[in-house]
Amino acid sequence: MNELRYVYAVTRPFDGVLPEGVRGLGGEPPRLLDHGDLVAVVGAVPAEDFAEAPLKKRLEDLDWLTATARAHEAVIGAMTTVTCTVPLRLATVCVDDSGVRRLLDAGHDRFVTTLERLEGRVEWGVKVYADPQPDPAESRPGPAAPAEPSAAPASGRDYLRRRLSSRQAREGVWERAEALSRTLHAELSQRAQAAALHRPQDSRLSEARGQNVLNAAYLVPRESSQAFVAEVGRLTPQDRGVRVELTGPWAPYSFAGQAGQAGPDEAGASR
């Protein structure tokens, strides 16, 4: 079976070894390919899945894409614990080691500049959801209130009144989520060295409850992470209809620029 080279990330030569137990695509550990003042983190993948024609079909398979993205992120996350990396675009594939070296040569200046900019920094993700019907398990501490039975409307007017009240409640939750999103992004951007706004996630793909209103990423010095997390907590209100999700620290995917990884929604291949 022909094998290609899958490139996870680019880093500088560093003292140390790959984190123990890290596994990439196919359950295989990645390896380091040194080339001048850069190092590529690579793994072997089958051509029957990652050659240009089959890859186009594979990228339309959501289950395959999800599993590939998780393996990709696992390698990069492990590398982030030992050195600064530039995460590469999902499904960056070269024919052989020589192709990987050409990739490093072609992007050399961008890789070096990006590594200098990202050194010592991590990415934190903040999402805000408008969730008019939050999970009862996430309510405030205390005894659960018994659910009130929903009586049938007494008349057509009563039915319309209920519909109007429900719509107003949903609109109120959305307005509060939008207001919180503006406040959070303004305040957190001041505490970060860079910020990025991504398009809201489709709940059908993310399987998250509610409507995603804010989907932002922040580049934060590693030593400032504790203060950043505390600020998110301080700015998050006790509002059962509005949910804030903080994730990280991650490798700085959103700030790698053209040399970096764009994520599953924009996956592609490089030769």
N, C-alpha and C positions, 0 to 999 in steps of 0.2 A: 504493500500500500504506500503510495507516495505521500510524503509529509511536507507541510509548509511550515513557515515560522510565524507564530503569533506573537506580536510585540505588545506587552502590557504597559510598559512605562520606560522612561529614560531618566537616568540619574548620573551622578558623578562617581568616579571610583571612590570607594569608602573602605575603611577598616571594619572588618566583621564579615559575617556570613548571612545568608538568607535565613529568616526566622524559621525555627524548627517546626515541621508539620504543615507548612503552607502548601496548599495544593491549588493548581489552576485547572484549566480545561482538561476534561478527561481524567481528573484526579491525579494528574502528574505534577510533580514539583517543577517550578520554573527554574531557569538557569540564567547566569549573568554572562553577557557577551561584551567584553571590553573592546573599545575602539577609540584610541587616542584619549582625550580627556572626557569621554562620555562612556556610559555603560547602558546597554539595553537589557531589559528584563524580558526574556523570551521563553516560549514553549513550543513544542512540536504539536501540530494539529493535522488531521487527515485532509488531504486535498478533496476527498469526496464530499466534505462538508464546507470547506473554506476556500476552494477555488472560486473564481469570480461567478460563474454561472450557478452552481449549487448554493453559493452564499446568498444570492439574491432571493432564492426561494426560501432558504432557511430564515432569513430576516422577516419573513411574513408569518412565521410560526411563532406565536406569542410564547408558548411554553419553552421552546428551544431558546428564544431570545432572552427570556427571563433567566433561565439556567446559565446561559453564557454570560450575561451581565453580572450575575452573582459571583461566578468564578473569577471574572475579570476584576471585580471590586475586591474580592477576598485577597487576591495577590497584591493589589495596590495598597489595600489597607495594611497588610502585613509589612510591605516595604516601608510604609510611612513610619512604622515604629522604629526603624533602624537608620533611615536616611531621608533626605528630601527628594521627592520624585516629581516628574512631570507625567501625569497620567495620560496615556494615549487614547485616541479615539477607539471606541468599541469596534472590534473586528478589523484592526489594523494588521494586515497579513502581508508577508514577503515570501518570495519563492524559496530563499535559502539564506544562509548567514551572510553571504555577499550582498544580498538585497537589503538586509538589516543595516549593514555598514553603509550602503548607499543612502538609506533613509537617514541615518545619523549625519552623514556628510551634508545632505541637502538641507537639513534643518538645523545644522550645527549652531549658528548664531542665535536662532530663536530659542533653541533648547538651553543654551548657556544663559541667555538673558532671563528666561523664565525661571530657571533654577535659582539665579541670584535674587529674583524678586520674591520667590516663594519660600526661600530658606527660613526655617524657624516659624512658619505660619501654618495654620490649619483652617479648614472651612467648617462653619457652623450653618446649618439649615434651619430656617424658621418658616412655618406654614401657619396660616390662619384659616379656619373653616367656619362657615355659617352653618350651624347645625340646629335647626328649629326643634328637632326631636332627639336630644342627646340620649345616650345610653344611661338608663337609670343607675347603673353600677358606678357611674362617674359623678353622681350627685354629691353634694356636700356631706361630710360625716354626720351621722345621726340616724335615728330610727327611720326606716322607709315609711312614707305615707301611703296608706292604702289607696289603690286606684279607684277613682270614682266611676261608677257605671255611666255609660254614655246613653242617655235617654233619647228616644226618637224625637225629632222636632215636632212641636205641637201644631205647626202650621207652615205654609209656604213662606210666610214672613220670617218665622223663627229659623227656618232652613237658610234663607238668604242672610239673616243676621249672623248666623254661625259661620257661613262661608266668608263673609266680609271680615269677621273677627279673626278667623284663621289666616286669611291673606294678609291682614294688617300685622299680625304677629310675625309671619314669615318676613315681611318687608322690614319690620323693625329689627329682626335678628340680622338681616343682610346689611342694613345701614350701620348697625353697631360693629359688625365685622369689618366693613370698609373703613370706618373711622379708626378702629383699633389698628388696622393694617397700615394706614397712613402714619399714625403715631409711632408704631413699632419701627417701621422702616426708617423714619426720620431720626429717631433716637439711636437705633442700633447702628445706622450708617456712620454716626459720629464716633462710635466706639470701635469701629472696624477700620482697617486700612483700605478696604475696598468692599463694594457691595454689588450684587448682581440680582436683577429681577428676572425670574423665569416665568414662562406662561403657566397659568393655573393648571393643575393636574386634572385629568378626566377621572372622576370617581369610579367609572366603569373599569378603568385599567388599574388604578391604585387600590381599589376596594376600600378606600377610606370613607367614613361616614361624612355626610354633609357636603357642601360646595366649597371648593378651595378658592379662597379670595386672594390670599398672599402666598407666593411661593418664592422665597428669597434666600440668597446665600451671602455669607459675610466672611471676609478674610480677616483672621484675627491672629495676632502673635500668640504662640502657644502659651507663653507665661501669663497672658491676659485672659485666658479662657475662663477661669473661675469667675472673674469679675463680669465677663460678658454673660455667662449663664445666669448669674445673680441679677443682672439688669433685665434679662428677659423675664425672670420670675417677678421682679418688681413691677414691670409694666403690664403683666398679664392680669386682667380683672377676674373676679369671681362671677362669671356670667355663663350659666349653663347652656345658653344658646350659641355662644361663641367659643371655639376651641383653638388653643395655640399648641402647636407641636414643634418641639426643639429636637434636632438630631445632630449628631457629631460627637467628637471632632472627626472630620473626614480629611482625606487627601484633598488638596484644593482644586477639584475638578473644574469648578466654574471660573477659575482665574488662570487656567493654563494657556488661554489664548489659542491661536491657530495651531500651536504645537501640541495642544492637549486633547483630552478626550471630550467628546461632545455629548455622550450619553446614548442610550438605546434609541431615543426618538430620531437621532440623526446618524445612525450607524452606517458605516461604509467600509470599504477596503482600500488598502494602499498596496501598490506593487513596487 
